[in-house]
């Protein structure tokens, strides 16, 4: 008897745990549209999806087109010439360079952005407004002038080109990570941390077991933005990198500046689009990491 | 596999279009900056007594070759043929693909401005014309080094194509790599009786409205077309002084622009718009919108026909009055950290084996800079045994009556006049 009761209790506790809403969790819609509105909603969703997906159709077709000239609507012959040419052009190494660079940028810019946002979200920060303006200034400055100027400084300071690229890209990424974390901290309740501390948790324990799991979805989102900054950058890698880093955008730009390369450019472009899409899928599924869990 | 040379002026794709204004600014800024800072860093001469000195110093060096990367055949040649040959001599050759050769110059200028005069990231650049002149004015090139290269022995030292680069004396500041010949291209299926002179081409265009156009200046190919018509209207290249002067320009250019103005209504879309780049021109031709086009890189036509980008009835038109010719080169920035290695690569690229391999239309099809008469019979036989292209005639036919290029100052003057007289009058 007592055994079964405790089983029921445990099930209820587990259900509650599953249903417990935490900051960052998606809420339940207040109302669902019905009838005509529902149809309109579905139609508009499909249209928007098409609008995003259609530009990729020619890209996919070109990727597998060995030859395709007007006025043919579809490729005249299908094959993997584009893939072979892209690989011969160094696509694999460039993909690796791009991935490494973006991950490093995300790994640095995300914690920095989170710390900046946490400090800014506390009112009382001295010169808070000035700090905000400084943090966001990279978004406002004309990129080319800034990059060209900073490159002279980096060269004079004998900063290795690879380190220089990372430094500059981190600065470019910080406004994005800071802003996305500011939004998260605006909705964050410090009471969770305080409760943990009151119950005897050390500040380190509260950070790792309570705070970080609660802001994990926001961290994932801002890391994604920082990743994109590194992944899509052309200018900084070209100017500051000095040929030491040959990333995908560099290969795509140089390849696309010729003619007859359409299918290899399409393969390269697709390979540049896919990783962010996968990451976006992962990020959109991110939930808070079960705060308070004892290991 | 594009029809393009490394000295292109404009990046062409939509992806790059956003960056274009920035790059233009950068080029201007870099030139302006270098003008202030370059005189403090005099170009270093070669520090090597003889070639074996160079070979010893080159062993183990890694050379970064910055070259326009829009040509798959060119990329493959460097990666698969030239790089292994350099590796056999202890030099690692790495290609840095760029969308515009000016990117390499900007890098060098910035390094010089920052006082980095001995360890630059650019070791070797595929270059000619305007970019060479800009770099030379800023003292950005290493000079007097080509005389050390053993393989320069087979290069003629009186060939005007190789001693002057668009009117700028080469002065041992760049080593020749290959030659190019401006060529008109037509579809033999739709143009059964092609014209034989440049004036004849313009008359053909007027007789076949909408089937001809040319890239808008300052595209490299478009501006070469302006110079071709200038020669033709002036009664031959002999009548146009190579050195630019306002007097010569005022005397000769009106005939050119009057002729082009008369031609405009017969162009593709009545001349209301022009292809912005030679890639767009080639695309129009590939899609059958026009029947005749032009290129400064006929070497790559064979591959474009073979892979189906261009119709297989494509032929190069040889004209009696001859066409413009030029050469492209390897330049070593004065601040390169691997000068010896870069010299070894430039020397290797001039070897008979490399020049023969590069001239093969299935590899790259670039015309050799070697003086065939100076070669041994066996070496000459290698060039004669090269497969003939069904599209492009051999270089001696193509370069018959070759016209020298005008000095680089002519180019912006003609481009600007075209823009105000022809493009603005649409």
Boltz contact constraints between the chains, C-beta under 6 A:
constraints:
  - contact:
      token1: [A, 67]
      token2: [B, 308]
      max_distance: 6.0
  - contact:
      token1: [A, 69]
      token2: [B, 286]
      max_distance: 6.0
  - contact:
      token1: [A, 69]
      token2: [B, 287]
      max_distance: 6.0
  - contact:
      token1: [A, 70]
      token2: [B, 287]
      max_distance: 6.0
  - contact:
      token1: [A, 85]
      token2: [B, 72]
      max_distance: 6.0
  - contact:
      token1: [A, 88]
      token2: [B, 76]
      max_distance: 6.0
  - contact:
      token1: [A, 89]
      token2: [B, 75]
      max_distance: 6.0
  - contact:
      token1: [A, 144]
      token2: [B, 22]
      max_distance: 6.0
  - contact:
      token1: [A, 151]
      token2: [B, 110]
      max_distance: 6.0
  - contact:
      token1: [A, 152]
      token2: [B, 110]
      max_distance: 6.0
  - contact:
      token1: [A, 152]
      token2: [B, 113]
      max_distance: 6.0
  - contact:
      token1: [A, 152]
      token2: [B, 114]
      max_distance: 6.0
  - contact:
      token1: [A, 155]
      token2: [B, 111]
      max_distance: 6.0
  - contact:
      token1: [A, 155]
      token2: [B, 114]
      max_distance: 6.0
  - contact:
      token1: [A, 155]
      token2: [B, 116]
      max_distance: 6.0
  - contact:
      token1: [A, 156]
      token2: [B, 114]
      max_distance: 6.0
  - contact:
      token1: [A, 242]
      token2: [B, 107]
      max_distance: 6.0
  - contact:
      token1: [A, 242]
      token2: [B, 121]
      max_distance: 6.0
  - contact:
      token1: [A, 243]
      token2: [B, 64]
      max_distance: 6.0
  - contact:
      token1: [A, 243]
      token2: [B, 96]
      max_distance: 6.0
  - contact:
      token1: [A, 243]
      token2: [B, 121]
      max_distance: 6.0
  - contact:
      token1: [A, 251]
      token2: [B, 97]
      max_distance: 6.0
  - contact:
      token1: [A, 253]
      token2: [B, 16]
      max_distance: 6.0
  - contact:
      token1: [A, 253]
      token2: [B, 99]
      max_distance: 6.0
  - contact:
      token1: [A, 254]
      token2: [B, 69]
      max_distance: 6.0
  - contact:
      token1: [A, 254]
      token2: [B, 97]
      max_distance: 6.0
  - contact:
      token1: [A, 254]
      token2: [B, 98]
      max_distance: 6.0
  - contact:
      token1: [A, 254]
      token2: [B, 99]
      max_distance: 6.0
  - contact:
      token1: [A, 256]
      token2: [B, 13]
      max_distance: 6.0
  - contact:
      token1: [A, 256]
      token2: [B, 15]
      max_distance: 6.0
  - contact:
      token1: [A, 257]
      token2: [B, 11]
      max_distance: 6.0
  - contact:
      token1: [A, 257]
      token2: [B, 12]
      max_distance: 6.0
  - contact:
      token1: [A, 257]
      token2: [B, 70]
      max_distance: 6.0
  - contact:
      token1: [A, 257]
      token2: [B, 99]
      max_distance: 6.0
  - contact:
      token1: [A, 258]
      token2: [B, 2]
      max_distance: 6.0
  - contact:
      token1: [A, 258]
      token2: [B, 4]
      max_distance: 6.0
  - contact:
      token1: [A, 258]
      token2: [B, 70]
      max_distance: 6.0
  - contact:
      token1: [A, 258]
      token2: [B, 71]
      max_distance: 6.0
  - contact:
      token1: [A, 259]
      token2: [B, 2]
      max_distance: 6.0
  - contact:
      token1: [A, 259]
      token2: [B, 279]
      max_distance: 6.0
  - contact:
      token1: [A, 259]
      token2: [B, 282]
      max_distance: 6.0
  - contact:
      token1: [A, 260]
      token2: [B, 1]
      max_distance: 6.0
  - contact:
      token1: [A, 260]
      token2: [B, 2]
      max_distance: 6.0
  - contact:
      token1: [A, 260]
      token2: [B, 304]
      max_distance: 6.0
  - contact:
      token1: [A, 260]
      token2: [B, 309]
      max_distance: 6.0
  - contact:
      token1: [A, 261]
      token2: [B, 72]
      max_distance: 6.0
